[in-house]
Amino acid sequence: MDAFNRMLSRAMEGSFLSGFRVDNLNNSLLKISHLLFVDDTLIMCDANVDQIYNLDHILLCFEAISGLKVNLQKSELVAMGEVPYIEELANIFGCNISSLPLHYLGLPLGAPLKSKAVWDWVVEKMEKRLASWKKIYLSKGGCLTLIKSTHSSIPTYF
């Protein structure tokens, strides 16, 4: 995956992919084009045909170099805002179209984070993971600590 990371980074440096700019406290420019997590990849680019073709070529090169098969039928194209020709872009890849909010690595993405309903299913998952006998013998503080610990490790298990 290091080779794929470098390919995507070079594509962004060469302006073949745009990524997006993140403002930080130091007012320095930080651009992100992709996030890699184990066997899962999130790639951000502009919704234009040129960048989608560039990304398709990068994936083909990665397949040729690594010998790994990229299965785009499992992939999803998610539009940020209004993209009138999203079907055309998805057809280039042969992937599905999805919309926000969605779950990525077991956590809500694009949902209003202050809404209690968004986090109800996360709490349910944590409660299922905590053995019932542990809850009986723990104080409220101990239970809270266990919940926080379980919550922080959720992306590891998905």
C-alpha positions in Angstrom: 0.0 0.0 0.0 3.0 2.2 0.4 3.4 2.3 -3.4 -0.3 3.2 -3.9 0.2 6.0 -1.3 3.1 7.4 -3.2 1.3 7.1 -6.5 -1.6 9.1 -5.1 0.7 11.7 -3.5 2.6 12.2 -6.7 -0.7 12.6 -8.6 -1.7 15.3 -6.3 1.7 17.0 -6.5 1.4 17.0 -10.3 -2.2 18.4 -10.1 -3.7 15.2 -11.6 -5.8 14.9 -8.4 -6.9 17.9 -6.4 -7.7 16.6 -2.9 -9.0 19.2 -0.5 -7.5 21.9 1.6 -7.7 21.7 5.4 -7.3 24.8 7.5 -5.3 24.3 10.7 -4.3 26.5 13.6 -1.0 27.4 12.1 -2.6 28.8 8.9 -0.3 26.5 6.9 -1.6 24.7 3.9 -2.5 21.1 4.3 -4.0 19.2 1.3 -5.4 15.7 1.7 -6.1 13.5 -1.4 -6.5 10.1 0.3 -6.8 8.2 3.5 -5.6 4.6 3.8 -6.7 2.3 6.6 -5.7 -1.4 6.3 -7.5 -2.6 3.2 -9.8 0.4 2.9 -9.1 3.6 0.9 -10.9 6.9 0.8 -9.8 9.1 -2.2 -10.9 12.7 -2.5 -10.9 14.6 -5.8 -12.9 17.1 -7.8 -16.0 15.9 -9.6 -14.7 16.3 -13.1 -14.1 13.7 -15.8 -10.4 14.4 -16.1 -9.7 13.7 -12.5 -11.8 10.6 -12.6 -9.9 9.3 -15.6 -6.6 10.1 -13.9 -7.7 8.2 -10.9 -8.8 5.3 -13.1 -5.3 5.3 -14.7 -3.6 5.3 -11.3 -5.7 2.3 -10.3 -4.8 0.4 -13.5 -1.1 1.2 -12.9 -1.4 0.0 -9.4 -3.0 -3.3 -10.5 -0.2 -3.8 -13.1 2.6 -3.1 -10.6 1.3 -4.9 -7.6 -0.5 -7.8 -9.1 -3.5 -7.0 -6.9 -7.0 -6.7 -8.3 -8.9 -3.5 -7.6 -12.6 -4.4 -7.3 -14.4 -1.2 -8.1 -17.8 -2.9 -7.9 -17.4 -2.8 -4.1 -16.6 0.9 -4.3 -18.9 3.9 -3.9 -18.7 7.3 -5.4 -20.0 9.9 -2.9 -20.7 13.4 -4.0 -20.1 16.4 -1.8 -22.8 18.9 -2.7 -24.6 18.9 -6.0 -23.0 17.0 -8.9 -25.4 16.9 -11.9 -23.5 14.3 -13.9 -22.5 11.8 -11.1 -23.9 8.9 -13.1 -21.4 9.5 -15.9 -18.6 9.7 -13.4 -19.7 6.4 -11.7 -19.9 4.7 -15.1 -16.3 5.5 -15.7 -15.4 3.4 -12.7 -18.3 1.0 -12.8 -19.0 1.7 -9.2 -22.1 2.4 -7.1 -23.3 5.9 -6.2 -23.9 6.8 -2.5 -24.7 9.9 -0.6 -24.0 11.4 2.8 -24.6 10.6 5.6 -23.0 7.2 5.5 -21.0 4.9 7.7 -17.3 4.6 7.1 -15.1 2.3 9.2 -18.1 1.9 11.5 -18.5 5.6 12.3 -20.9 8.2 10.8 -19.6 10.4 8.0 -21.3 13.5 7.0 -24.0 13.3 9.7 -24.8 16.1 12.2 -22.5 15.0 15.0 -24.5 16.8 17.7 -27.6 14.8 16.9 -28.1 12.1 19.6 -29.8 9.8 17.1 -26.6 9.6 15.0 -24.7 8.0 17.9 -27.5 5.7 19.2 -26.3 2.8 17.0 -22.7 3.3 18.2 -23.8 3.1 21.8 -25.8 -0.1 21.0 -22.7 -1.7 19.4 -20.6 -0.8 22.4 -23.2 -2.2 24.8 -23.3 -5.5 22.9 -19.5 -5.7 23.1 -19.4 -5.2 26.8 -20.2 -8.4 28.5 -23.2 -8.1 30.8 -21.3 -9.6 33.8 -18.8 -6.7 33.5 -21.5 -4.1 33.8 -22.9 -5.7 37.0 -19.6 -5.5 38.9 -18.4 -2.1 37.7 -19.2 1.3 39.3 -20.6 4.0 37.0 -17.1 5.5 36.7 -15.7 2.1 35.8 -18.4 1.5 33.3 -17.8 5.0 31.7 -14.1 4.2 31.4 -14.8 0.9 29.8 -17.2 2.5 27.3 -14.7 5.2 26.4 -12.0 2.5 25.9 -14.3 0.5 23.7 -15.3 3.6 21.7 -11.8 4.6 21.0 -11.0 1.1 19.6 -14.0 0.7 17.4 -12.2 1.6 14.1 -9.7 -1.2 14.9 -12.4 -3.9 14.8 -14.2 -2.8 11.7 
